[in-house]
Amino acid sequence: MSILELIEKVKNLPKDKQIEVMDFVEFLSSKKIQSVDKIPNLENSPLKIFRTNPFIVTGFTPFTRNEANER
């Protein structure tokens, strides 16, 4: 559906439903702006450091799925 088709559909709605659509669009646009502002700088995050330089535990043997379920 194109923007023009969407606009035509909204125009055909009753006035109260048009207001609901506009409120919802306002909500989505404000949520998008807030979420972009909250993106942290991940360059030096602990997860990134761990993923690029994982530590290795010598002698470690992970459980199989069955062994993990038994415990």
N, C-alpha and C positions, 0 to 999 in steps of 0.2 A: 504494500500500500504506500503510495506516495504522500507527501505532505499535503498536496492539493486535495487528494482524495480524503485524507483525514479531516482537513478543514471543512470540506463539504459535508461529511458525516456529522461533524460537530455542529455545523450550522443547522442541520435538520433535527437536532435534539431540542427538547424543551429547555427553556431558559435556566431552570434550576440544575439540569444536567450539564449544561454548558459551563455553569459556574463551578460545578464539581470537577469537570475536566480541567478547567483553568487552574483551580486550586491544586489539583494533582500534578500538573505540569510545573507549577511554582515549587511544590514540594520536591519533585525530582531534580529540578535545576538547583535548588539550594543544597540538596543532599550531595549532588555532584561537586559543587564548589567546595563544600565542607570537606568531602573526602579527599579532594586533591590537596587541600591545605594541610591535612593530617598525615600525609605520606612522609614517614621519617626518612632520614638519610641512612641508607642501609650499607654504605660503603664500609663502615667500621663496626657493623653489628656483630655480636658474638656468634650468631648463626653463620654469617658469611665467613668469619675467621675460622670457625670450626670446619665448615665445608671445604675451604681451600687448604686447611692445614689440620686434618683430623689427627687426633692422637691415637696411637696404637697400643693396645694392651697385649703384652706378650703372654702366650699360653692361654689366651681366651678362646673358648670354643662356644659358639652360640647354641642355644637349645634348638632342637627341631620343633616344629609345631606341636607334635604329639608330646614331647617332653615338657614343653611350656604349659600345655593343657593339663598335664598330670599334676602339676604343682599348684 
